Amino acid sequence: MTSSLKERVRDAIAARAAEVIALAEEVYRHPELGFKEVRTSALMAERLAALGLEPETGLALTGVRAVLDFGRPGPAVAIMGELDAVVCFPHPEADPHTGAVHACGHHGQLAALWGAAVGLTIPGLAPHLSGRVVFWAVPAEEYVEIEYRQRLRREGKISFLGGKQELIARGLLDDVDLAMLCHADSDNPGRKAKVGGTCNGFIGKLATFEGKEAHAGGAPHQGVNALNAAILGIMGIHCQRETFRDEDHVRVHPILTRGGDLVNIVPADVRLETYVRAATTEAMADANRKVNRALRAGGLAVGARVHIEDLPGYLPMRNDPNLSRVFADNLALLIGPDNISCEEHVSGSTDMGDVSHLIPAIHPSLGGVAGRAHARDFRVVDAEMAYVIPAQAMAMTVVDLLANGAAVASGVMAQFRPAVPDREEYVRLWERLTGTEEVG
């Protein structure tokens, strides 16, 4: 019975594949950055409502949620897609004003989310499943425009800088028991996929170096060069790299967002952003202490003040092995088992990692795209693989999870051991990892 149900779901999505692809292309043409995804949010709400669902909007500013209840008690499975784009001005299809472009593949996630909803809302399916599916269009996965998001925090509009983090903090995922999201792989134009594995978490950071302005040519000795302080801080970070253990996968990649005001004035206000990434929260905290020490030293060397603000980034991703197996078995029916490999460790980050610390969650990477993620050459080359097959695989996985009284989902949940026991401890964890300091 379960096999025939999955075939019906698969075929229903295939029959509307053109609509799934059209939705992806529509989202792609109108990229929006995190917590600003007003148009994309409205579009997703409209498409989910067209399937007979009742979407809620404005969640964590721009998030959209629609619940499909099968009418019998059981767990809730979330299928997620991310609303936002990334900034990549060199991309030929980037918005010329904002630099926004879906060089991250999030447009494909939204199409796959909707495609899965197409399959799971077909007539006659509900009597065979228990529990619920929660379709979540989530804001702000890309951790960008940090100063803008900090302003939202100060205004009390958000507490965290990532969309799924904000959902957790607001209790909007309290009723979800398992979660999945399919991400576009990088440089993978074929019908191949990677399932499982881990990825880095990170602590976000803003640093302000405050010096003293003076005429750069006539009286530089009267100034305190904040740019020199920042440069020394960055060099201090580089000098720490040999202390980072290989197995911790530490990555620190600062940028200067303000380097001074005029070329003939000694820079007095210099600002830096960075992530401090690592494979575990312990390694994140250790590397972060070293980075802050280097930034402080840069200020002390030239007599500048340094203000450091450590921000909640993302926790490392923990793909649940049991949920991964259920998904991989269904994906194998679509692309063949030989085309699925086990992901190892990825040094990038996602706020799906935060979700995975609380409930069983997966974040597989699927092909159909060429070029590097977040780069000018990223593009979809196989629309079916990028948009339709992920929808089918996720919908078929839901059938496996919730058929037969949700026995498979209950088994996955029973074997799961959360790294963070509840929402309250999650918030406290980030409070311990972050804070502010000022020296000089």
C-alpha positions in Angstrom: 0.0 0.0 0.0 2.7 2.5 0.9 4.5 1.9 -2.4 1.4 2.6 -4.4 0.7 5.8 -2.4 4.2 7.0 -3.1 3.7 6.3 -6.8 0.5 8.4 -6.8 2.3 11.2 -5.1 5.3 11.0 -7.4 3.0 11.0 -10.5 0.9 13.9 -9.3 4.0 16.1 -8.9 5.3 15.0 -12.3 1.9 15.9 -13.9 2.4 19.5 -12.7 6.1 19.7 -13.2 5.7 22.7 -15.6 4.0 24.6 -12.8 6.7 23.7 -10.3 9.4 24.9 -12.7 7.4 28.1 -13.5 7.3 28.9 -9.8 11.0 28.5 -9.4 11.6 30.8 -12.4 9.2 33.4 -11.0 11.0 33.5 -7.7 14.3 33.7 -9.5 13.3 36.7 -11.5 12.5 38.7 -8.3 15.2 38.0 -5.7 14.8 39.6 -2.3 17.2 39.7 0.7 16.5 38.3 4.2 13.6 39.8 6.2 12.7 41.8 3.1 11.1 38.9 1.1 7.7 40.6 0.8 6.9 39.7 -2.8 8.2 36.2 -2.5 6.3 35.6 0.7 3.0 36.8 -0.9 3.6 34.6 -3.9 4.2 31.5 -1.7 1.1 32.2 0.3 -0.9 32.5 -2.9 0.3 29.3 -4.3 -0.3 27.3 -1.1 -3.8 28.7 -0.8 -4.5 27.6 -4.4 -4.0 24.0 -3.1 -6.7 24.4 -0.6 -4.4 25.2 2.3 -4.7 28.1 4.7 -1.3 29.8 4.9 -0.3 32.1 7.8 1.8 35.0 6.8 4.1 37.6 8.5 5.7 35.0 10.8 9.2 36.2 11.9 8.4 39.2 9.6 8.1 37.4 6.3 7.7 33.7 6.9 4.8 31.6 5.6 3.3 28.5 7.1 0.6 26.2 5.9 -0.5 23.0 7.8 -1.9 19.9 6.1 -3.6 17.8 8.8 -4.4 14.2 7.9 -7.0 13.9 10.7 -5.4 11.3 12.9 -2.9 11.9 15.8 0.7 11.7 14.9 3.9 13.7 14.5 4.3 16.8 12.4 6.8 16.8 9.6 8.1 20.2 8.3 9.1 20.7 4.7 11.1 23.9 4.4 12.2 26.3 1.7 14.1 29.5 2.1 12.7 32.8 0.8 15.8 34.9 0.5 18.5 35.4 -2.0 22.2 36.1 -1.6 24.3 39.2 -2.7 26.5 38.7 -5.7 26.8 41.8 -7.8 29.0 40.1 -10.5 26.3 37.6 -11.3 24.8 38.5 -14.7 21.2 38.2 -13.4 21.8 40.1 -10.1 19.5 42.9 -9.2 21.5 46.0 -10.2 20.4 47.9 -7.1 20.7 45.4 -4.3 23.0 42.7 -5.9 20.4 40.1 -4.8 20.4 36.9 -6.9 19.4 33.3 -6.2 23.0 32.1 -6.7 22.2 30.0 -3.6 19.3 27.9 -5.2 16.7 29.0 -2.7 14.2 29.6 -5.5 14.5 25.9 -6.1 13.7 25.1 -2.5 10.5 27.1 -2.7 9.4 25.3 -5.9 10.2 21.9 -4.3 8.2 22.9 -1.2 5.2 23.8 -3.3 5.7 20.7 -5.5 5.7 18.5 -2.4 2.5 20.2 -1.3 1.0 19.4 -4.7 1.7 15.7 -4.2 0.5 15.5 -0.6 -2.8 17.2 -1.1 -4.1 14.8 -3.7 -7.5 13.2 -3.0 -7.6 9.9 -1.2 -4.2 10.2 0.4 -5.2 11.5 3.8 -7.0 8.4 5.1 -3.7 6.5 4.9 -1.5 8.9 6.8 -1.4 10.1 10.5 -0.2 13.4 11.8 0.5 16.6 9.9 2.8 18.2 7.3 3.9 21.8 8.0 5.0 23.6 4.8 7.4 26.4 5.9 8.6 29.2 3.6 11.4 30.5 5.9 13.0 34.0 5.8 16.6 35.1 6.0 18.9 32.0 5.8 21.7 34.0 4.2 23.5 35.7 7.0 24.1 39.1 5.3 23.4 42.8 5.9 24.4 42.3 9.5 24.1 46.0 10.4 20.6 46.1 9.0 19.5 43.1 11.0 21.1 44.5 14.1 18.9 47.5 13.6 15.9 45.2 13.5 17.1 43.6 16.7 17.4 47.0 18.4 13.9 47.9 17.3 12.6 44.7 18.9 11.4 43.2 15.6 13.7 40.2 15.7 15.8 38.5 18.4 18.1 36.5 16.1 19.7 37.2 12.7 18.7 34.0 10.9 15.1 33.0 10.0 15.0 29.5 11.4 16.6 30.8 14.6 13.9 33.4 14.9 11.2 30.7 14.4 12.8 28.7 17.2 13.0 31.6 19.6 9.4 32.6 18.9 8.1 29.0 19.6 6.9 28.7 16.0 8.7 25.3 15.6 7.5 23.9 18.9 4.8 21.9 17.2 7.2 20.4 14.6 8.8 16.9 15.3 10.9 16.3 12.2 12.2 18.7 9.4 13.7 18.4 5.9 15.0 20.8 3.3 16.7 20.1 0.0 19.6 22.3 -0.9 21.2 22.9 -4.3 24.7 21.3 -4.6 27.6 23.3 -6.0 29.2 22.3 -9.3 26.9 19.3 -9.7 25.1 19.5 -13.1 24.2 15.8 -13.1 21.5 13.8 -11.5 23.5 13.1 -8.3 22.9 13.9 -4.7 24.7 13.9 -1.3 22.9 12.9 1.8 23.9 13.1 5.5 27.1 14.5 6.9 27.8 17.6 8.9 28.7 21.3 8.4 30.2 24.1 10.3 28.4 26.5 12.7 29.6 30.0 13.3 29.6 33.0 15.6 28.9 36.3 13.8 31.0 39.4 14.6 31.0 43.1 14.2 34.1 45.1 15.2 34.5 48.8 15.3 37.9 50.5 15.5 37.8 54.0 16.8 40.8 56.2 16.2 41.4 59.9 15.9 41.1 61.9 12.6 43.9 64.2 11.4 45.3 65.5 8.2 46.8 62.5 6.5 49.5 64.5 4.8 50.1 67.5 7.0 49.8 66.1 10.5 49.3 62.3 10.6 51.2 62.2 13.9 48.2 64.0 15.5 45.8 61.1 14.5 45.2 57.5 15.6 44.9 55.3 12.5 41.9 53.0 13.0 42.5 51.3 9.7 46.0 50.3 10.8 44.4 48.9 14.0 42.0 46.8 11.9 44.8 45.6 9.6 46.9 44.5 12.6 43.8 42.7 14.0 43.4 40.9 10.7 47.1 39.9 10.7 46.7 38.7 14.3 43.9 36.4 13.1 46.2 35.0 10.4 48.8 34.4 13.0 46.4 32.3 14.9 45.6 29.9 12.1 48.3 27.4 12.9 46.6 26.9 16.3 43.3 25.7 14.7 43.0 22.0 14.7 42.3 20.4 11.3 39.4 18.4 12.6 37.7 21.5 13.8 37.5 22.9 10.3 37.9 26.5 11.5 37.2 29.3 9.0 37.6 33.0 9.7 37.1 35.4 6.7 36.8 39.1 7.7 35.8 41.9 5.5 36.1 45.7 6.0 32.8 47.4 5.6 34.2 50.8 6.3 37.8 51.8 5.8 37.7 55.5 6.4 36.0 58.6 5.2 38.4 60.5 2.9 41.8 59.5 1.6 43.4 62.7 3.0 42.1 62.1 6.5 43.6 59.6 9.0 40.8 56.9 9.3 39.0 57.3 12.6 36.0 55.0 12.1 36.8 51.5 10.6 34.4 48.6 10.7 34.9 44.9 10.2 32.5 41.9 9.8 33.4 38.3 10.0 32.2 34.8 10.8 34.1 32.5 13.1 33.2 29.0 11.8 34.0 25.6 13.2 32.6 22.1 13.3 31.5 22.1 17.0 30.2 24.8 19.4 33.3 24.2 21.6 35.6 24.8 18.6 33.6 27.9 17.7 34.0 29.3 21.2 37.7 28.6 21.2 38.4 30.1 17.9 36.3 33.1 18.7 38.3 33.9 21.8 41.5 33.9 19.7 40.0 36.1 17.1 38.8 38.6 19.7 42.3 38.6 21.3 43.8 39.5 17.9 41.3 42.3 17.3 42.0 43.7 20.8 45.7 43.6 20.1 45.3 45.5 16.8 43.7 48.4 18.7 46.2 48.3 21.6 49.1 48.5 19.1 48.2 51.9 17.8 46.1 53.2 20.6 42.7 52.8 19.1 39.5 51.8 20.9 38.0 48.5 19.8 34.3 47.6 20.2 33.6 43.9 19.5 30.1 42.5 19.2 29.7 38.8 19.0 26.3 37.8 17.4 24.4 34.6 17.3 25.4 32.8 14.1 24.3 29.3 13.3 24.9 26.0 15.1 26.7 23.1 13.3 24.4 20.9 11.1 23.7 17.4 12.4 21.9 15.4 9.7 19.8 12.8 11.4 21.1 9.4 10.1 17.7 7.6 10.4 15.8 10.3 8.6 18.5 10.5 6.0 18.1 6.8 5.2 14.4 7.2 4.7 15.0 10.2 2.3 17.9 8.4 0.5 15.7 5.3 -0.1 13.1 7.5 -1.8 15.5 9.5 -3.8 17.1 6.3 -5.0 13.7 5.4 -6.6 14.0 8.6 -8.7 17.7 8.8 -9.6 19.1 5.4 -8.7 21.1 4.4 -5.7 24.4 4.7 -7.5 23.9 8.4 -7.9 23.6 9.0 -4.1 26.7 9.5 -1.9 27.2 10.2 1.7 28.1 13.8 2.4 31.1 14.3 4.6 31.9 17.6 6.3 31.1 20.9 4.7 32.7 24.0 6.0 29.8 26.3 5.1 26.9 26.9 7.4 23.1 26.9 7.6 20.5 27.8 10.2 19.1 24.3 9.6 21.9 23.4 11.9 20.0 25.1 14.7 16.9 23.1 13.9 18.9 19.9 13.9 20.0 20.4 17.5 16.4 20.2 18.6 14.6 17.7 16.3 15.6 15.1 13.7 16.4 17.2 10.6 18.1 16.7 7.2 19.6 19.0 4.6 20.6 16.9 1.6 22.3 18.5 -1.5 20.9 17.7 -4.9 22.4 18.4 -8.4 21.0 20.0 -11.5 23.2 23.1 -11.1 26.5 24.2 -12.6 28.9 26.7 -11.2 29.9 27.7 -7.7 27.4 28.6 -5.0 27.2 32.3 -4.2 29.3 33.1 -7.4 28.7 34.7 -10.8 28.6 31.3 -12.6 25.9 29.6 -10.5 23.0 28.5 -12.7 20.4 25.7 -13.0 21.0 23.4 -15.9 18.5 20.6 -15.2 15.2 22.0 -14.0 13.7 18.7 -13.2 16.6 17.6 -11.0 16.8 21.0 -9.3 13.1 21.5 -8.7 10.8 18.5 -9.4 12.8 15.6 -8.1 13.4 17.2 -4.7 9.7 17.8 -4.4 9.0 14.1 -5.2 11.6 12.8 -2.8 10.4 14.9 0.1 6.7 14.1 -0.5 7.5 10.4 -0.8 9.5 10.5 2.4 6.5 12.1 4.2 4.4 9.1 3.0 6.9 6.7 4.4 7.1 8.6 7.7 3.4 9.0 8.3 1.9 5.8 6.8 0.9 2.9 9.1 0.2 5.0 12.0 3.4 7.0 11.5 5.4 4.1 12.7 8.6 5.1 10.8 8.4 8.7 12.0 7.9 7.5 15.6 11.0 5.2 15.2 13.2 8.1 14.0 12.0 10.3 16.9 12.6 7.5 19.4 16.3 7.1 18.4 17.0 10.9 18.2 19.1 12.4 21.0 18.8 16.2 20.9 22.0 18.2 21.4 19.9 21.0 23.0 16.9 19.8 25.0 14.5 22.7 24.4 13.9 26.2 23.2 14.8 27.8 26.5 18.2 26.1 26.6 18.7 27.0 22.9 18.4 30.7 23.8 20.7 30.3 26.8 23.3 28.6 24.6 23.5 31.5 22.3 23.6 33.9 25.2 26.7 32.1 26.5 28.4 32.2 23.1 27.8 35.9 22.4 28.3 39.3 24.0 30.1 42.6 23.6 33.4 44.0 24.8 35.3 47.2 24.5 39.0 47.9 25.0 41.2 50.9 24.7 
